[in-house]
Amino acid sequence: LQGHMDMVCETAPDCTKDLTREGLDLFIDGDTIGARGTTLGGDDGIAVAMALAILDADDIPHPPLEVVLTVDEETGMLGADALDASVLQGRTMLNLDSEDEGILTVSCAGGNVSVCTLPVTRAAFSGTALTVTVSGLLGGHSGAEIDKGRGNANQLLGRVLYAVGARTALRVVCVDGGLKDNAIPRESRAVITVADPDAAQAAIADMDAALRHEYAAADPDVFVRAEPVQPQMPPMDAASTQRAVCMLCCLPNGIQAMSQDIPGLVQTSLNLGILTTSEQCVQASFCVRSSVATQKEMLVARLRCLMVQLGGSVDVSGDYPTWEYRKDSPLRERMIDIFREQYGHDPKVEAIHAGVECGLFAGKLPGLDCVSFGPDLTEIHTYRERMHIASVQRVWRYTLEVLRRCK
């Protein structure tokens, strides 16, 4: 049995509670339990509660049990990553860290953060300086919303700069956009210097119209505009500008492969989440994800191949393993049968295009057969978080029957 004991500590605007020192003020409202002014911590306190209740009971049939409760899941799965799993004997795992009753999660993507660095050289250039902005996009989570067809502002900025450079001599001063590598950026800006400002504005107007047409359904409020600006540093020289624009236009982004095992699942993707510029270099930070380990490696190789050609480099950090879908999972089939008996219909079996602790355990325990499930929790990670009591009772009965049949 596995879950995590840490929680996201959020408070309402008028709440003065110090969650580093004070306990929660719990309340029951009909079928839900919450905490006044704060997160409840049902994610993943319910796993701790269920596991301890099972260990404490003398009348619950179950096979020999190992209970693993990790820390620091919410800050990058650091506890599971640091865990010495060599002491664990079991190779069948129930992860109680899902928030939707009736869904059995059986696979997740592995991932990493890949930062592409392009050195640049600067030189004086006589021209008109403009700030070019690509904005109005919806953005979203680069795992959950990567399949929505939404525009990536950093990548679209590269298209705009290429279009401007095709009309007039162009030098890039800086490019910046996005706040998190795992979020699709909603806005990106470039400061540029151009020889012919009218030609540049015409190119920008054309790109504004093109993007509004392309993203009319997914991002109806997208826009591109340019305004005069006073640059804070000299522009890049012609060669560095060409390489920077090439990098933004040609680096892969978005969905790269769909799963052949689970219909509708994004298998492999990457997201150009953060774009920054210093006096010496441009950096593009990617969140790379795949539910197939070799495809994750392939994406890093593609980034490195292109960056080597441009005279740059790629640094990879925060790598976590893939939890690959098992076609032959006795645990999954047993849990589907039990669910059908207790609920009268089939569960939803799904994979997620994001990382969960099961992936780290699968990497440490070869042959692990694992399913993630849990009761209904709503608005987790906010002070409006609620756990649904009847759902907890049903999932409790379900868990006990799974344990009994695994004995």
C-alpha positions as CSV (number, residue, x, y, z in Angstrom):
1,L,0.0,0.0,0.0
2,Q,1.5,3.3,-1.0
3,G,0.7,7.0,-0.6
4,H,2.3,10.3,0.5
5,M,1.9,12.1,3.8
6,D,2.7,15.7,2.7
7,M,0.1,18.1,1.5
8,V,-0.1,21.4,-0.3
9,C,-0.7,24.1,2.3
10,E,-3.0,26.8,0.9
11,T,-5.1,29.3,2.8
12,A,-8.0,31.5,2.0
13,P,-7.3,35.3,1.7
14,D,-8.8,36.0,5.2
15,C,-7.2,33.0,6.9
16,T,-4.4,33.7,9.4
17,K,-3.6,30.1,10.3
18,D,0.1,29.1,10.2
19,L,0.0,25.7,8.6
20,T,3.7,25.1,9.6
21,R,2.6,25.0,13.2
22,E,-1.2,24.8,13.6
23,G,-3.5,21.9,12.9
24,L,-6.6,21.9,10.7
25,D,-10.1,23.0,11.7
26,L,-12.2,20.2,10.2
27,F,-15.9,20.3,9.4
28,I,-18.5,18.1,7.9
29,D,-21.0,19.6,5.5
30,G,-23.5,17.0,4.3
31,D,-21.5,14.4,2.4
32,T,-18.2,16.3,2.4
33,I,-15.5,16.9,4.8
34,G,-13.3,20.0,4.6
35,A,-11.0,22.3,6.6
36,R,-12.0,25.9,7.4
37,G,-9.9,28.4,5.5
38,T,-7.3,25.8,4.4
39,T,-6.6,22.9,2.2
40,L,-7.8,19.6,3.7
41,G,-4.9,17.4,2.8
42,G,-7.0,14.6,1.6
43,D,-4.4,14.4,-1.1
44,D,-2.9,12.2,0.2
45,G,-3.9,11.9,3.8
46,I,-6.6,9.4,2.9
47,A,-3.9,7.0,1.8
48,V,-2.2,7.3,5.2
49,A,-5.6,6.9,7.0
50,M,-6.6,3.8,5.1
51,A,-3.2,2.2,5.4
52,L,-3.0,2.8,9.1
53,A,-6.5,1.5,9.6
54,I,-5.7,-1.7,7.8
55,L,-2.5,-2.2,9.8
56,D,-4.3,-1.6,13.0
57,A,-7.2,-4.0,12.4
58,D,-7.2,-7.7,13.4
59,D,-10.2,-8.8,11.2
60,I,-9.2,-7.6,7.7
61,P,-8.0,-10.5,5.4
62,H,-4.9,-9.5,3.4
63,P,-1.6,-10.8,2.1
64,P,1.6,-9.8,3.9
65,L,1.7,-6.0,3.7
66,E,4.4,-3.4,3.2
67,V,3.1,0.2,3.7
68,V,5.2,2.9,2.1
69,L,4.3,6.5,3.0
70,T,6.5,9.0,1.3
71,V,7.3,12.7,1.9
72,D,7.8,15.6,-0.5
73,E,5.6,14.2,-3.2
74,E,4.1,17.7,-3.9
75,T,7.5,19.3,-4.3
76,G,8.8,17.0,-7.1
77,M,8.3,13.5,-5.7
78,L,11.5,13.9,-3.8
79,G,10.7,11.4,-1.1
80,A,10.0,8.5,-3.5
81,D,13.1,9.5,-5.6
82,A,15.3,9.3,-2.5
83,L,13.7,6.1,-1.1
84,D,16.0,3.0,-0.8
85,A,13.5,0.4,-2.2
86,S,15.9,-2.5,-1.8
87,V,14.1,-3.4,1.5
88,L,10.8,-3.9,-0.3
89,Q,9.8,-7.5,-1.1
90,G,6.4,-6.9,-2.7
91,R,5.9,-6.5,-6.5
92,T,2.2,-5.7,-6.4
93,M,1.3,-2.2,-5.3
94,L,-1.9,-0.3,-4.6
95,N,-1.3,3.4,-4.9
96,L,-4.1,5.4,-3.1
97,D,-3.3,8.8,-4.6
98,S,-6.0,9.4,-7.2
99,E,-8.9,11.9,-6.8
100,D,-11.6,10.4,-9.0
101,E,-13.6,7.4,-7.9
102,G,-14.1,4.9,-10.7
103,I,-10.8,5.6,-12.5
104,L,-8.0,3.1,-12.4
105,T,-4.7,4.7,-13.5
106,V,-2.3,2.2,-14.9
107,S,0.4,4.2,-16.6
108,C,2.1,7.6,-16.5
109,A,4.7,9.5,-18.4
110,G,8.3,9.8,-17.4
111,G,9.9,13.2,-17.8
112,N,12.7,15.7,-17.3
113,V,13.6,19.3,-17.8
114,S,15.8,19.9,-20.8
115,V,17.4,23.4,-21.0
116,C,18.8,24.4,-24.4
117,T,21.5,27.1,-24.2
118,L,22.6,29.2,-27.2
119,P,25.6,31.5,-26.8
120,V,25.2,34.8,-28.6
121,T,27.5,37.6,-29.7
122,R,26.3,41.2,-29.7
123,A,27.2,44.1,-32.1
124,A,25.9,47.6,-32.8
125,F,23.2,47.9,-35.5
126,S,21.6,51.0,-36.8
127,G,17.8,50.7,-37.0
128,T,14.4,51.0,-35.2
129,A,13.8,49.1,-32.0
130,L,10.5,47.4,-31.4
131,T,8.9,45.2,-28.8
132,V,7.1,42.3,-30.4
133,T,4.4,40.6,-28.3
134,V,2.6,37.4,-28.9
135,S,-0.3,37.1,-26.3
136,G,-3.9,36.4,-25.7
137,L,-3.4,32.6,-25.6
138,L,-5.1,30.3,-23.1
139,G,-2.0,28.3,-22.1
140,G,-2.6,25.5,-19.7
141,H,-0.9,22.4,-18.1
142,S,1.6,20.9,-20.6
143,G,0.4,17.4,-19.6
144,A,-3.3,17.7,-19.2
145,E,-3.9,20.3,-22.0
146,I,-1.2,19.4,-24.4
147,D,-3.8,17.8,-26.7
148,K,-6.1,20.8,-26.9
149,G,-4.3,22.4,-29.9
150,R,-3.5,25.6,-28.0
151,G,-0.7,27.8,-29.2
152,N,2.7,28.0,-27.5
153,A,3.6,31.7,-27.3
154,N,7.4,31.0,-27.3
155,Q,7.2,28.9,-30.5
156,L,4.8,31.4,-32.2
157,L,7.2,34.2,-31.4
158,G,9.8,32.4,-33.5
159,R,7.5,32.3,-36.4
160,V,6.8,36.0,-36.1
161,L,10.5,36.8,-36.0
162,Y,11.2,34.7,-39.0
163,A,8.5,36.5,-40.9
164,V,9.9,39.9,-40.0
165,G,13.4,38.8,-41.0
166,A,12.1,37.8,-44.4
167,R,10.9,41.4,-45.1
168,T,13.7,43.5,-43.6
169,A,17.2,43.3,-42.0
170,L,16.6,42.1,-38.4
171,R,18.6,41.9,-35.2
172,V,17.3,40.3,-32.0
173,V,18.0,42.0,-28.7
174,C,16.2,39.5,-26.4
175,V,13.4,37.0,-26.3
176,D,11.5,36.1,-23.1
177,G,8.3,34.2,-22.4
178,G,6.6,31.7,-20.0
179,L,7.0,31.2,-16.3
180,K,7.0,27.4,-15.8
181,D,8.5,24.7,-17.9
182,N,5.4,22.5,-17.4
183,A,2.9,25.3,-18.4
184,I,2.1,26.2,-22.0
185,P,3.2,29.8,-22.2
186,R,0.4,32.4,-22.8
187,E,2.6,35.3,-23.7
188,S,6.1,35.9,-25.1
189,R,8.0,39.0,-26.1
190,A,11.0,40.0,-28.2
191,V,12.9,43.2,-28.5
192,I,14.3,43.6,-32.0
193,T,16.0,46.2,-34.1
194,V,14.9,46.4,-37.8
195,A,16.2,48.4,-40.8
196,D,12.7,49.1,-42.2
197,P,10.1,49.5,-39.4
198,D,7.2,49.7,-41.9
199,A,8.1,46.4,-43.5
200,A,8.4,44.9,-40.0
201,Q,5.0,46.2,-39.0
202,A,3.5,44.8,-42.2
203,A,4.9,41.4,-41.5
204,I,3.6,41.5,-37.9
205,A,0.2,42.5,-39.1
206,D,0.2,39.5,-41.6
207,M,1.2,37.1,-38.8
208,D,-1.5,38.6,-36.5
209,A,-4.1,37.7,-39.1
210,A,-2.6,34.3,-39.8
211,L,-2.5,33.3,-36.2
212,R,-6.0,34.5,-35.5
213,H,-7.2,32.4,-38.4
214,E,-5.1,29.3,-37.4
215,Y,-6.2,29.4,-33.8
216,A,-9.8,30.7,-34.2
217,A,-11.1,27.6,-32.3
218,A,-8.4,26.8,-29.8
219,D,-7.1,30.3,-29.0
220,P,-9.6,32.9,-30.3
221,D,-8.0,35.9,-28.5
222,V,-4.4,35.4,-29.8
223,F,-2.8,38.6,-31.1
224,V,0.6,39.9,-32.3
225,R,1.6,43.6,-31.9
226,A,4.7,45.7,-32.0
227,E,5.5,48.9,-30.2
228,P,8.6,51.3,-30.1
229,V,11.0,50.6,-27.3
230,Q,14.4,51.7,-25.9
231,P,16.6,48.6,-25.7
232,Q,18.5,47.9,-22.6
233,M,21.4,46.2,-24.3
234,P,23.0,46.0,-27.8
235,P,21.4,43.6,-30.3
236,M,22.8,40.3,-31.3
237,D,25.0,40.2,-34.4
238,A,23.6,38.8,-37.7
239,A,24.9,35.3,-37.1
240,S,23.6,35.0,-33.6
241,T,20.2,36.5,-34.6
242,Q,19.9,33.9,-37.4
243,R,20.8,31.0,-35.0
244,A,18.3,32.3,-32.3
245,V,15.4,32.5,-34.8
246,C,16.3,29.1,-36.2
247,M,16.3,27.7,-32.7
248,L,12.8,29.0,-31.9
249,C,11.4,27.9,-35.3
250,C,12.9,24.5,-35.4
251,L,13.0,23.1,-31.9
252,P,10.3,20.5,-31.6
253,N,7.3,21.3,-29.4
254,G,3.9,19.7,-28.6
255,I,2.6,16.2,-29.2
256,Q,5.2,13.9,-30.9
257,A,3.4,10.5,-30.6
258,M,0.0,9.1,-29.5
259,S,-0.3,5.8,-27.7
260,Q,-1.1,2.7,-29.7
261,D,-2.2,0.8,-26.5
262,I,-4.6,3.4,-25.0
263,P,-6.8,5.3,-27.4
264,G,-6.6,9.1,-27.0
265,L,-3.5,9.0,-24.7
266,V,-0.7,11.4,-25.5
267,Q,2.4,9.2,-25.4
268,T,5.2,11.6,-26.1
269,S,5.4,15.4,-25.9
270,L,7.5,18.4,-25.0
271,N,6.7,21.9,-24.1
272,L,8.9,25.0,-24.6
273,G,7.8,26.5,-21.3
274,I,10.4,29.2,-20.4
275,L,12.4,31.4,-22.7
276,T,15.0,33.8,-21.3
277,T,17.8,36.0,-22.6
278,S,21.0,37.2,-20.9
279,E,23.8,39.3,-22.4
280,Q,25.7,36.1,-23.2
281,C,23.0,33.5,-24.2
282,V,19.4,32.5,-25.0
283,Q,17.9,29.7,-22.9
284,A,14.9,27.6,-23.8
285,S,13.6,25.3,-21.1
286,F,11.5,22.3,-22.0
287,C,9.3,19.9,-20.0
288,V,9.8,16.6,-21.8
289,R,7.3,13.7,-21.2
290,S,6.8,10.2,-22.5
291,S,5.1,7.0,-21.3
292,V,7.7,5.1,-23.4
293,A,11.2,5.5,-21.9
294,T,13.1,5.3,-25.3
295,Q,11.0,8.0,-26.8
296,K,11.8,10.4,-23.9
297,E,15.5,9.6,-24.7
298,M,14.8,10.3,-28.4
299,L,13.4,13.8,-27.7
300,V,16.5,14.7,-25.7
301,A,18.7,13.4,-28.5
302,R,16.7,15.6,-31.0
303,L,17.2,18.7,-28.9
304,R,21.0,17.9,-28.6
305,C,21.4,17.3,-32.3
306,L,19.9,20.6,-33.3
307,M,21.7,22.6,-30.6
308,V,25.1,21.2,-31.5
309,Q,24.5,22.4,-35.1
310,L,23.6,25.8,-33.7
311,G,26.7,25.9,-31.5
312,G,24.7,25.4,-28.3
313,S,24.1,22.7,-25.6
314,V,21.4,20.9,-23.6
315,D,21.4,20.3,-19.9
316,V,19.0,17.7,-18.5
317,S,17.8,17.7,-14.9
318,G,14.9,16.3,-12.7
319,D,14.6,13.1,-14.7
320,Y,12.0,10.7,-13.5
321,P,11.1,7.3,-15.0
322,T,8.2,6.2,-17.1
323,W,5.5,3.9,-15.6
324,E,4.9,1.9,-18.8
325,Y,1.5,0.3,-19.5
326,R,1.6,-3.5,-18.7
327,K,-0.4,-5.5,-21.2
328,D,-0.4,-8.5,-18.8
329,S,-1.4,-7.0,-15.4
330,P,-3.1,-9.6,-13.1
331,L,-3.7,-6.8,-10.6
332,R,-5.5,-4.6,-13.1
333,E,-7.7,-7.4,-14.3
334,R,-8.6,-8.5,-10.7
335,M,-9.4,-4.9,-9.8
336,I,-11.6,-4.5,-12.9
337,D,-13.6,-7.7,-12.0
338,I,-14.1,-6.6,-8.4
339,F,-15.1,-3.1,-9.5
340,R,-17.7,-4.5,-11.9
341,E,-19.1,-6.7,-9.1
342,Q,-19.4,-3.9,-6.6
343,Y,-20.4,-1.0,-8.8
344,G,-22.4,-2.7,-11.5
345,H,-20.4,-1.2,-14.4
346,D,-16.8,-1.2,-15.6
347,P,-14.2,1.3,-14.2
348,K,-12.5,3.7,-16.5
349,V,-8.9,2.5,-17.1
350,E,-6.6,5.2,-18.1
351,A,-3.1,6.5,-18.3
352,I,-2.0,10.1,-17.6
353,H,0.4,12.3,-19.4
354,A,2.1,13.4,-16.2
355,G,4.3,12.0,-13.5
356,V,3.2,10.2,-10.4
357,E,5.1,8.3,-7.7
358,C,4.2,4.9,-9.3
359,G,6.7,5.7,-12.0
360,L,9.5,6.1,-9.5
361,F,8.6,2.8,-7.8
362,A,8.3,1.0,-11.2
363,G,11.8,2.2,-11.9
364,K,13.1,0.9,-8.6
365,L,11.2,-2.4,-8.5
366,P,11.5,-4.4,-11.8
367,G,8.3,-6.3,-12.6
368,L,6.1,-4.1,-10.4
369,D,2.3,-4.6,-11.0
370,C,0.7,-1.4,-9.9
371,V,-2.7,0.4,-10.0
372,S,-3.5,3.9,-8.7
373,F,-7.0,4.8,-7.5
374,G,-8.8,6.7,-4.7
375,P,-12.1,8.4,-3.6
376,D,-13.5,11.6,-4.9
377,L,-11.7,14.7,-3.9
378,T,-12.6,18.1,-5.4
379,E,-10.6,21.3,-5.8
380,I,-7.4,19.8,-4.4
381,H,-4.5,22.2,-3.7
382,T,-7.0,25.0,-2.8
383,Y,-8.7,26.1,0.4
384,R,-12.0,24.8,-1.2
385,E,-10.7,21.2,-1.2
386,R,-13.4,18.7,-0.2
387,M,-13.4,14.9,0.3
388,H,-16.7,13.0,-0.4
389,I,-17.6,10.7,2.5
390,A,-19.8,8.2,0.7
391,S,-17.1,7.9,-1.9
392,V,-14.5,7.1,0.8
393,Q,-16.7,4.4,2.2
394,R,-17.2,2.8,-1.2
395,V,-13.4,2.9,-2.0
396,W,-12.7,1.5,1.5
397,R,-14.9,-1.5,0.8
398,Y,-13.4,-1.9,-2.6
399,T,-9.8,-1.8,-1.2
400,L,-10.6,-4.4,1.4
401,E,-12.0,-6.8,-1.3
402,V,-8.9,-6.3,-3.5
403,L,-6.7,-7.2,-0.5
404,R,-8.8,-10.2,0.4
405,R,-8.5,-11.6,-3.2
406,C,-4.8,-10.9,-3.3
407,K,-4.3,-13.0,-0.2
